[in-house]
Amino acid sequence: MNKRLQKQNSYIPILTTPAGGCLTLANWQETGVQTVCLQLHILLLKPGVSLLNSLPNLKTYYGWQGTIVLDARLSPANNEGVYTILSPYDGSRVRIERRQLVSLIITLHPDIVLLPDDFDVQFLSSAPKSILPLIPPHEVYSISRDNSVYYVQYQPEMSFTNVLNQLKQYGKKVVYLAGDFALTELAPLAEYHLKIISDMPAKQALAGEVYSEGGLLEIHHIGMAHQHITIEKHCACPTCQQKLTRAYLHHLFLHTPLLCQRFLIQHNVYYYQHALQKNIRITNTE
């Protein structure tokens, strides 16, 4: 079965963020992640357009053998069809024309590509059929009449109720949903067939916030210093399976934060994914 059409809910981490870059590919695989997301605007800044165009494909460069989602949602192009990316590091600008973007996507050959809102999917008519292009909020690529893939982008100003109402119209279809959702929001979301693209679990772990059945724990809090139990008793994530206690992780976070953050990210990613798959009961995360 085409992995893009599998109806088991799954979480897709973003590897090109500061939090996403904390784990090795092996670390991500240990959490059970099968699909990852890479942001094109980051790749255009580093390693840059020239190197990207010289690659045989994105998997060869990145080394990930699972499914790759390329997030190519660039800011709208100008009247000449040129997209501009502003570097947060030195203020420099990278410009890429729409036809160059099309060529680059074909060269990188991701499994799935999220396209800019102003992009006409027909520009990719010459792309291999193995590349699945998605533009919100419409169905733009139909595998068959009964197996369509959709994409919904959650905006911070949208209410959660509005998101659920949008999802209802897709019924039992597979939906790629981009956005940050709290752990308590996963139960109603889990009623749909979702692939959630988010940086939230890793970003919260980076700040020392970890998931548990009883709530969101702040591992850096002094109260954790004497809790000689794992983050979550029945959790099968790599961190809890190593019997790393809250007290030990508290000590690590204060004295060896980079090492600790890797353990916390692995826990959060595993926990988030299994909550989305209804394998974990969430009572409260406030």
Sine and cosine of phi, psi and omega as CSV:
sin_phi,cos_phi,sin_psi,cos_psi,sin_omega,cos_omega
0.00,0.00,0.65,-0.76,0.05,-1.00
-0.86,0.51,0.83,-0.55,-0.05,-1.00
-0.87,0.49,-0.46,0.89,-0.01,-1.00
-0.94,0.34,-0.32,0.95,-0.05,-1.00
-0.96,-0.28,0.01,1.00,0.03,-1.00
-0.88,0.47,0.71,-0.70,-0.13,-0.99
-1.00,-0.08,0.08,1.00,0.13,-0.99
-0.96,0.27,0.77,-0.64,0.01,-1.00
-0.87,0.49,0.56,-0.83,0.03,-1.00
-0.49,-0.87,0.41,-0.91,0.04,-1.00
-0.97,-0.23,0.70,-0.71,-0.01,-1.00
-0.89,-0.45,0.95,-0.33,0.01,-1.00
-0.98,0.22,0.40,-0.92,0.05,-1.00
-0.98,-0.20,0.91,-0.42,-0.13,-0.99
-1.00,0.05,-0.19,0.98,-0.08,-1.00
-0.99,-0.12,0.25,0.97,0.09,-1.00
-0.99,-0.15,0.25,-0.97,0.06,-1.00
-0.83,0.56,-0.66,0.75,0.01,-1.00
-0.94,0.33,-0.69,0.72,-0.02,-1.00
-0.90,0.44,-0.45,0.89,-0.01,-1.00
-0.99,0.15,0.00,1.00,-0.04,-1.00
-0.97,0.23,-0.38,0.93,-0.04,-1.00
-0.97,-0.24,0.51,-0.86,0.16,-0.99
-0.98,0.19,0.24,-0.97,0.04,-1.00
-0.88,0.48,-0.59,0.81,0.04,-1.00
-0.89,0.45,-0.65,0.76,0.05,-1.00
-0.86,0.50,-0.68,0.73,0.02,-1.00
-0.90,0.44,-0.67,0.74,0.00,-1.00
-0.89,0.46,-0.57,0.82,0.01,-1.00
-0.90,0.44,-0.41,0.91,0.02,-1.00
-0.99,0.13,-0.15,0.99,-0.02,-1.00
1.00,-0.06,0.06,1.00,0.02,-1.00
-0.92,0.40,0.72,-0.69,0.01,-1.00
-0.91,-0.42,-0.33,0.94,-0.01,-1.00
-0.78,-0.62,0.68,-0.74,0.04,-1.00
-0.79,-0.61,0.35,-0.94,0.01,-1.00
-0.88,-0.47,0.69,-0.72,0.06,-1.00
-0.86,-0.52,0.72,-0.70,-0.04,-1.00
-1.00,-0.02,0.85,-0.53,-0.06,-1.00
-0.90,0.43,-0.60,0.80,-0.05,-1.00
-0.90,0.44,-0.48,0.88,0.08,-1.00
-0.96,0.27,-0.68,0.73,-0.01,-1.00
-0.91,0.40,-0.52,0.85,0.02,-1.00
-0.93,0.38,-0.46,0.89,0.06,-1.00
-0.99,0.14,-0.64,0.77,0.03,-1.00
-0.44,-0.90,0.90,-0.45,0.33,0.95
-1.00,0.09,-0.14,0.99,0.04,-1.00
0.97,-0.25,0.30,-0.96,-0.10,-1.00
-0.88,0.48,-0.71,0.70,-0.08,-1.00
-0.87,0.50,-0.74,0.67,-0.01,-1.00
-0.92,0.40,-0.66,0.75,0.01,-1.00
-0.86,0.51,-0.65,0.76,0.00,-1.00
-0.93,0.36,-0.34,0.94,-0.02,-1.00
-1.00,0.02,-0.11,0.99,-0.07,-1.00
-0.98,0.19,0.52,-0.85,0.13,-0.99
-0.94,0.35,-0.57,0.82,0.09,-1.00
-0.11,-0.99,0.14,-0.99,-0.07,-1.00
-0.94,0.33,-0.58,0.82,-0.02,-1.00
-0.91,0.41,-0.58,0.81,0.04,-1.00
-0.89,0.45,-0.66,0.75,-0.02,-1.00
-0.95,0.32,-0.70,0.71,-0.14,-0.99
-1.00,0.04,-0.42,0.91,0.03,-1.00
1.00,0.10,0.10,0.99,0.01,-1.00
-1.00,-0.01,0.84,-0.55,-0.06,-1.00
-0.99,-0.11,-0.06,1.00,0.09,-1.00
-0.99,0.12,-0.37,-0.93,0.00,-1.00
-0.98,0.19,0.68,-0.74,0.04,-1.00
-0.89,-0.46,0.80,-0.59,0.15,-0.99
-0.98,-0.19,0.84,-0.55,0.07,-1.00
-0.99,-0.14,0.91,-0.41,0.03,-1.00
-1.00,0.07,0.99,-0.13,-0.02,-1.00
-0.97,-0.24,0.50,0.87,-0.01,-1.00
-0.98,0.20,0.99,0.16,0.02,-1.00
-0.99,0.12,0.33,-0.94,0.09,-1.00
-0.87,0.49,0.48,-0.88,-0.07,-1.00
-0.78,0.63,0.60,-0.80,0.03,-1.00
-0.96,0.29,0.36,-0.93,0.07,-1.00
-0.98,0.18,-0.10,-1.00,-0.06,-1.00
-0.89,0.46,-0.37,0.93,0.02,-1.00
-1.00,-0.02,0.08,1.00,0.01,-1.00
0.97,0.23,0.50,0.87,-0.01,-1.00
-0.94,-0.34,0.78,-0.63,0.07,-1.00
-1.00,-0.06,0.64,-0.77,-0.01,-1.00
-0.84,-0.54,0.76,-0.65,0.04,-1.00
-0.90,-0.43,0.83,-0.56,-0.01,-1.00
-1.00,-0.09,0.82,-0.58,0.01,-1.00
-0.95,0.30,0.78,-0.63,0.06,-1.00
-0.98,0.22,-0.15,0.99,-0.07,-1.00
-1.00,0.07,-0.77,0.63,-0.08,-1.00
-0.76,-0.65,0.10,1.00,0.04,-1.00
0.98,0.19,0.05,1.00,0.02,-1.00
-0.94,0.33,0.30,-0.96,-0.04,-1.00
-0.86,-0.50,0.67,-0.74,0.12,-0.99
-0.93,-0.37,0.77,-0.64,-0.01,-1.00
-0.89,-0.46,0.64,-0.77,0.02,-1.00
-0.61,-0.79,0.78,-0.62,0.01,-1.00
-0.97,0.25,0.38,-0.93,-0.04,-1.00
-0.86,0.52,-0.66,0.75,0.00,-1.00
-0.92,0.39,-0.54,0.84,0.06,-1.00
-0.94,0.35,-0.59,0.81,0.04,-1.00
-0.90,0.44,-0.69,0.73,0.04,-1.00
-0.86,0.51,-0.74,0.67,-0.01,-1.00
-0.88,0.48,-0.65,0.76,-0.02,-1.00
-0.92,0.39,-0.66,0.75,0.03,-1.00
-0.87,0.49,-0.68,0.73,0.01,-1.00
-0.90,0.44,-0.65,0.76,0.02,-1.00
-0.90,0.43,-0.71,0.70,-0.04,-1.00
-0.94,0.33,-0.47,0.88,0.10,-0.99
0.77,0.64,0.84,0.54,0.10,-1.00
-0.95,0.32,0.29,-0.96,0.07,-1.00
-0.95,0.33,-0.61,0.79,-0.03,-1.00
-0.67,-0.74,0.63,-0.78,0.07,-1.00
-0.75,-0.66,0.79,-0.62,0.10,-0.99
-1.00,-0.02,0.87,-0.49,-0.15,-0.99
-0.99,-0.14,0.38,-0.93,0.06,-1.00
-0.87,0.50,0.47,-0.88,-0.02,-1.00
-0.87,0.50,-0.50,0.87,-0.06,-1.00
-1.00,-0.07,0.28,0.96,-0.10,-1.00
-0.99,-0.12,0.74,-0.67,0.07,-1.00
-1.00,0.03,0.90,-0.44,-0.06,-1.00
-0.86,0.50,-0.36,0.93,0.01,-1.00
-0.90,0.43,-0.33,0.94,0.07,-1.00
-0.88,0.47,-0.39,0.92,-0.03,-1.00
-0.99,-0.13,0.34,0.94,-0.03,-1.00
-0.88,0.48,-0.42,0.91,0.00,-1.00
-1.00,-0.01,-0.02,1.00,-0.02,-1.00
-0.96,0.28,0.46,-0.89,0.06,-1.00
-0.85,0.53,0.56,-0.83,-0.01,-1.00
-0.91,0.41,-0.27,0.96,0.00,-1.00
-0.97,0.25,-0.18,0.98,0.08,-1.00
-1.00,-0.06,0.85,-0.53,0.00,-1.00
-0.99,-0.15,0.94,-0.33,0.00,-1.00
-1.00,-0.03,0.68,-0.73,0.00,-1.00
-0.76,-0.65,0.69,-0.72,0.09,-1.00
-0.78,-0.63,0.75,-0.66,0.03,-1.00
-0.97,0.24,0.46,-0.89,-0.15,0.99
-0.98,-0.22,0.41,0.91,-0.16,-0.99
-0.99,-0.17,0.37,-0.93,0.18,-0.98
-0.97,0.23,0.85,-0.53,-0.05,-1.00
-0.85,-0.53,-0.06,1.00,-0.01,-1.00
-0.52,-0.85,0.93,-0.37,-0.05,-1.00
-0.97,-0.26,0.90,-0.44,0.04,-1.00
-0.93,0.37,-0.70,0.72,0.11,-0.99
-0.37,-0.93,0.04,-1.00,-0.05,-1.00
-0.87,0.49,-0.54,0.84,-0.08,-1.00
-0.98,-0.22,-0.10,1.00,-0.06,-1.00
-0.79,-0.61,0.97,0.25,0.00,-1.00
-0.97,-0.25,0.48,-0.88,0.02,-1.00
-0.91,-0.41,0.69,-0.72,-0.04,-1.00
-0.85,-0.53,0.28,-0.96,0.01,-1.00
-0.68,-0.73,0.78,-0.63,0.03,-1.00
-0.81,-0.59,0.74,-0.68,0.01,-1.00
-0.95,-0.32,0.86,-0.51,0.01,-1.00
-1.00,0.10,0.80,-0.59,0.05,-1.00
-0.98,-0.21,0.62,-0.79,-0.03,-1.00
-0.81,0.59,-0.52,0.86,-0.03,-1.00
-0.98,0.19,-0.16,0.99,0.01,-1.00
-0.98,0.20,0.61,-0.79,0.10,-1.00
-0.98,0.19,0.42,-0.91,0.01,-1.00
-0.90,0.44,-0.58,0.82,0.05,-1.00
-0.87,0.49,-0.63,0.77,0.03,-1.00
-0.89,0.45,-0.63,0.78,0.04,-1.00
-0.88,0.47,-0.73,0.69,-0.01,-1.00
-0.89,0.46,-0.63,0.78,0.03,-1.00
-0.90,0.44,-0.61,0.79,0.06,-1.00
-0.90,0.44,-0.67,0.74,-0.06,-1.00
-0.92,0.40,-0.52,0.85,-0.03,-1.00
-0.86,0.51,-0.56,0.83,-0.06,-1.00
-0.94,0.35,-0.27,0.96,-0.01,-1.00
-1.00,-0.06,-0.10,1.00,0.08,-1.00
0.83,0.56,-0.85,-0.53,-0.06,-1.00
-0.99,-0.15,0.23,0.97,0.01,-1.00
-0.96,0.26,0.35,-0.94,0.06,-1.00
-0.98,0.21,0.77,-0.64,-0.01,-1.00
-0.82,-0.58,0.80,-0.59,0.17,-0.99
-1.00,0.03,0.89,-0.46,-0.09,-1.00
-0.90,-0.43,0.91,-0.43,0.00,-1.00
-0.99,-0.15,0.81,-0.58,0.02,-1.00
0.38,-0.92,0.26,-0.96,-0.01,-1.00
-0.99,-0.14,0.83,-0.56,-0.02,-1.00
-0.79,-0.61,0.68,-0.74,0.04,-1.00
-0.93,0.37,0.36,-0.93,-0.03,-1.00
-0.85,0.52,-0.60,0.80,-0.01,-1.00
-0.93,0.37,-0.31,0.95,-0.01,-1.00
-1.00,0.05,-0.13,0.99,-0.07,-1.00
-0.96,0.29,-0.49,0.87,-0.02,-1.00
-0.86,0.51,-0.79,0.61,0.06,-1.00
-0.92,0.39,-0.54,0.84,0.03,-1.00
-0.92,0.39,-0.53,0.85,-0.06,-1.00
-0.92,0.39,-0.17,0.99,0.04,-1.00
-0.97,0.26,-0.20,0.98,0.01,-1.00
-0.94,-0.34,0.14,-0.99,0.00,-1.00
-0.99,-0.11,1.00,0.00,-0.18,-0.98
-0.91,-0.42,0.54,-0.84,0.23,-0.97
-0.88,-0.47,0.98,-0.18,-0.10,-1.00
-1.00,0.01,0.85,-0.52,0.03,-1.00
-0.99,-0.17,0.90,-0.43,-0.10,-1.00
-0.37,-0.93,0.47,-0.88,0.08,-1.00
-0.97,-0.24,-0.02,1.00,-0.16,-0.99
-0.87,0.50,-0.76,0.65,-0.03,-1.00
-0.83,0.55,-0.68,0.73,0.00,-1.00
-0.94,0.34,-0.64,0.77,-0.03,-1.00
-0.91,0.41,-0.64,0.77,0.04,-1.00
-0.92,0.39,-0.64,0.77,0.04,-1.00
-0.89,0.46,-0.61,0.79,0.02,-1.00
-0.86,0.50,-0.52,0.85,0.01,-1.00
-1.00,0.02,0.08,1.00,0.02,-1.00
1.00,0.08,0.29,0.96,0.00,-1.00
-0.97,-0.25,0.84,-0.54,-0.06,-1.00
-0.81,-0.58,0.44,-0.90,-0.08,-1.00
-1.00,0.05,0.61,-0.79,0.15,-0.99
-0.54,-0.84,0.24,-0.97,-0.02,-1.00
-0.88,0.47,-0.55,0.84,-0.07,-1.00
-1.00,-0.01,-0.10,1.00,0.00,-1.00
0.45,-0.89,0.00,-1.00,0.04,-1.00
-1.00,0.06,0.88,-0.47,-0.05,-1.00
-1.00,-0.09,0.66,-0.75,0.10,-0.99
-0.98,-0.19,0.98,-0.18,-0.14,-0.99
-0.91,0.42,-0.37,0.93,-0.01,-1.00
-0.99,0.13,-0.14,0.99,-0.02,-1.00
-0.93,0.36,0.61,-0.80,-0.05,-1.00
-0.85,0.52,-0.45,0.89,0.00,-1.00
-0.90,0.44,-0.31,0.95,0.00,-1.00
-0.99,0.15,-0.23,0.97,-0.14,-0.99
-0.88,0.48,-0.41,0.91,-0.06,-1.00
-0.85,-0.53,0.33,0.95,0.04,-1.00
-1.00,-0.09,0.99,-0.13,-0.10,-1.00
-1.00,-0.03,0.80,0.60,0.07,-1.00
-0.72,-0.69,0.32,-0.95,0.03,-1.00
-0.94,0.34,0.21,-0.98,-0.01,-1.00
-0.82,0.57,-0.70,0.71,0.01,-1.00
-0.62,-0.79,0.80,-0.60,-0.15,-0.99
-0.82,0.57,-0.71,0.70,-0.11,-0.99
-0.98,-0.19,0.22,0.97,-0.03,-1.00
-0.97,0.23,0.69,-0.72,-0.01,-1.00
-0.96,-0.27,0.35,0.94,0.03,-1.00
-0.94,0.35,0.31,-0.95,0.00,-1.00
-0.83,0.56,-0.58,0.81,-0.03,-1.00
-0.93,0.36,-0.75,0.66,-0.01,-1.00
-0.95,0.32,-0.52,0.86,0.03,-1.00
-0.92,0.39,-0.44,0.90,0.07,-1.00
-0.99,0.14,0.02,1.00,0.01,-1.00
0.89,0.46,0.51,0.86,0.05,-1.00
-0.96,0.27,0.86,-0.51,-0.10,-0.99
-0.99,0.11,0.28,-0.96,0.06,-1.00
-0.87,0.50,-0.64,0.77,0.00,-1.00
-0.89,0.45,-0.68,0.73,0.00,-1.00
-0.91,0.41,-0.69,0.73,0.00,-1.00
-0.92,0.40,-0.57,0.82,0.08,-1.00
-0.87,0.49,-0.72,0.70,0.02,-1.00
-0.89,0.46,-0.70,0.72,0.01,-1.00
-0.88,0.47,-0.67,0.74,-0.05,-1.00
-0.88,0.48,-0.57,0.82,-0.02,-1.00
-0.98,0.20,-0.55,0.84,-0.15,-0.99
-0.92,-0.38,-0.49,0.87,0.03,-1.00
-0.70,-0.72,0.92,0.39,-0.16,-0.99
-0.87,0.50,-0.62,0.78,-0.05,-1.00
-0.89,0.45,-0.66,0.75,0.04,-1.00
-0.92,0.40,-0.70,0.71,-0.02,-1.00
-0.89,0.46,-0.67,0.74,-0.03,-1.00
-0.87,0.49,-0.56,0.83,0.05,-1.00
-0.89,0.45,-0.70,0.71,0.02,-1.00
-0.89,0.46,-0.67,0.74,-0.04,-1.00
-0.93,0.36,-0.63,0.78,0.04,-1.00
-0.89,0.45,-0.69,0.72,0.01,-1.00
-0.87,0.50,-0.67,0.75,0.02,-1.00
-0.89,0.45,-0.78,0.63,-0.06,-1.00
-0.88,0.47,-0.67,0.74,-0.01,-1.00
-0.89,0.45,-0.74,0.68,0.02,-1.00
-0.87,0.49,-0.72,0.69,-0.07,-1.00
-0.91,0.42,-0.68,0.73,0.00,-1.00
-0.88,0.47,-0.71,0.70,-0.01,-1.00
-0.88,0.47,-0.70,0.72,-0.05,-1.00
-0.96,0.27,-0.47,0.88,0.12,-0.99
-0.92,0.39,-0.63,0.78,0.02,-1.00
-0.92,0.40,-0.47,0.88,0.02,-1.00
-1.00,-0.06,0.16,0.99,0.04,-1.00
0.91,0.42,0.39,0.92,0.03,-1.00
-1.00,0.01,-0.14,0.99,-0.04,-1.00
-0.75,-0.66,0.71,-0.71,0.03,-1.00
-1.00,-0.02,0.79,-0.61,0.01,-1.00
-0.95,-0.31,0.82,-0.57,0.00,-1.00
-0.98,-0.18,-0.60,0.80,-0.06,-1.00
-0.18,-0.98,0.67,-0.74,0.09,-1.00
-0.75,-0.66,0.37,0.93,-0.01,-1.00
-1.00,0.09,0.00,0.00,0.00,0.00
